Amino acid sequence: MLVSLYIKNYAIIKELQVRFSPNLNVITGETGAGKSILMGALGLLLGDRADTKSLFDPGDRCVIEGTFDIANYAIDDLLQELGLEDRNQLVIRRELTPQGKTRAFINDALVNLSELRGLSEVLVDVHAQFDTLEINDQPKQLELLDAYAGILEQVQQYRERYRSYLQNRNRLHALREEAGSKQKELDFWQFQWTELSELKIAGGEEVTLEQEQEALSHAEEIRQRTGEAAEIVLNGTSSLVDQLNAIAQSLRTLLGKHPHIENLNARLEQTSIELTDLAEEWTAISEKSEFDPERYQEIQERLGELYRLFRKHQVQRTEDLLAIQNKLQSDIDQLTNADEAIEILAKTVAHQEQDCRALGKELHDQRQKAIAGLEKDVVNGLGELAMDAAQFKIDLQVSDQLLADGLDTIDLLFSANKGARLLPIKRVASGGELSRLNLVLKSLVASKMTMPTLIFDEIDTGISGFVSDRMGVMMRNLAQKHQIICITHAPQIAAKGDHHYFVYKEEKANRTETNVKLLGPEERITELAIMLSTNPPTTSALANARELLANHTN
């Protein structure tokens, strides 16, 4: 519900604020007084394009602000998407600078125009004489039928299941696409993994092999030199060990004669033991150092394979090759497991599709049952608005595909004249006919669905006083449940309003300004009388105006 509208520096409006009734608000005024400017400002607030030519003062910014009570609107998901926490009130603000920059805010949070328009669509529904787009929108047509049939909750259940089905179906498609695109990669991964796996690589083995290769390359030299070293230490007429032992024996005679001799002798004996151990190890190395051409060839071939893989994978260590092998194994397992995930998800999607089709069939049956009653009620309602010859039919077709609201596509067929061919309303109905049809439809479902604020902009153009009266009654009844703002030239409609606003021009400092005022009882009688006759109004017109107001609840 639109609680208030604030406009500053727009067109010929310097500054004004209007507070609206939650029921039927009527706006009247002379032609050219600025009623269309009010609609333009509201359109700007709701996301229309801005133009600096619309500035009252070219040097100042334009501000348009609307406050909405949203306590009864089921738009929590939309508010959550926009990051809005307040579930009771929204303040939408649109600003236009002299430089042409425009900004939009919702509860002081900056939003883009797409987000603003998305929210505006659920807050305000505008119907102008030549612009009644909503009734031409098939989802809106279907929603009206669903409201009449009393199945809006079931439709919401279907939407939730359909949304889940779509998410899983899209995910399944993405998984299959990914699996298909990676199939060639899988073959390559498996080839690389097999190549690495068959080598049975051990971490650090290239270092061990290189050391062994170096030892084999110098086997004779190693055998000779280690053997000679062992010979010097252990054998010969004057082996190094024998000489050390002789020295130790000689120094023992000095024990007790010098404080350091005992410690030095112990170290000398330890050195002799260590040399003996070294000589034994040198001997072992010398005895084992023999060039083995077969082993040398094996090492060369093994290192050749490892070096080739180093170059191929651009690494330098066997540990890196093992890491690549493990990564390949992980990728292969993941893609293999994806096939299982695809199979499981495909079964889920198939089950969800069956579930949606079953619920869609139930919705179709309920809609089909409601069609005859709605067609009859619409024709009767149009008859009340002087469209006695109007024909109205609903063409409901079942689709093979699951759709957002079930299995059905809908067309509202209309003819203003008896015997004329029924055609989709967007092809045959005039703006005025569409407005009246829309008013009838929404009156029929007013108690069964939440509607945005309905704005009717001069939809009474070209109709008689009697029809205007019936239209006013219909609006007044509709406004018991839903807020309506109606710009009208018809006194019969204006008299039905809970609040009556008058748009007027006044000259101020060589500038023309538009203002809006809420009329009191006597002012309202005068305005209605002027609408009925002339300005100033006649005595009879004033009497008629009083009668209209007195009967406005009838």
Buried (B, 14 or more C-beta within 10 A) or exposed (E): BBBBBBBBBBBBBBEBEBBBBBBBBBBBBBEEBBBBBBBBBBBBBBBBEBEBEBBBEEEEBBBBBBBBBBEEBEBEEBBEEBEBEEEEEBBBBBBBBBEEEBBBBBBEEEBEBEBBBBBBBBBBBBBBBEEBEBBBEBEBBBBBBBBBBEBBEBBEEBBEBBEBBBEBBEBBEEBBEEBEEBEEEBEEBBEBBEBBEEBEBEEEBBEEBEEBBEBBEEBEEBBEBBBEBBBBBBEEEEBBBBEBBEEBEEBEEEEEEEEEBEEEBEEBEEBBEEBBEBBEEBBEBBEEBEBEEEEBEBBEEBBEEBEEBBEEBEBEBBBBBBBBBEEBBEBBEEBEEBEEBBEEBBEBBEEBBEBBBEBBEBBBEBBBEBBEEBBEBBBEBBBBBBBEBBBBBBEBEEEEEBBEBBBBBBBBBBBBEEEEEBEBBBEBBEBBBBBBBBBBBBBBBBEBBEBBBBBBBBBBBEBEEEBBBBBBBBBBEBBEBBBBBBBBBBBBBBBBBBBBBBBBBEEEEEEEBBBBEBBEEEEBBBBBBBBBBEEEBEEEBBBBBBEBBEEBEE
